[in-house]
Amino acid sequence: MKICTKCEKQKELSEFHKDRTTKDGLYPNCKECKKEYYISDDSLALSRVRYQKNILKERERSRSKTSKKYSEFTEEEKARAYLANKRFMQKNKKVACAYQKTHYHLRKGTITKLPCEECGTEDAQAHHEDYNNPLEITWLCRNCHHTHHVEQRELQLTPSKCH
């Protein structure tokens, strides 16, 4: 049994989401209170604030002169980046497959890189809505691509009010 910090009711442990960062391994609020919070307007306002902070951090990081290009990495940094990329590709097989197919067809010339569909910036990245269809590509610049993923994450976190 555990007491919810929001409604202050004693509930079964199964009524709490798991949370690796807490001592007991459970979220402090019960599932019901957490759901109410995410449906409320407070949650939307907070997510907008977090979103704006993330955008500012990303802009600052990309403008920072301390960030290095891969060509400026030391051998140790290159090895670390290689291993991180390899682990990611092994964990995310569909992403890796879409990435490889996209680059293959770019080299072959069957598809061409286009400007960002949102803002028109020339330096665009390939975005896949569905990794099962790797050649259905939306071209987005780095900032628009990041913004798109943040918005998609927010939509997944916000429960639907319609039943």
Beta strands, then each sheet from edge to edge (+ up, - down):
strand 1: 2-3
strand 2: 10-11
strand 3: 16-18
strand 4: 26-30
strand 5: 124-128
strand 6: 137-141
sheet 1: 1+ 2-
sheet 2: 3+ 4-
sheet 3: 5+ 6-
end
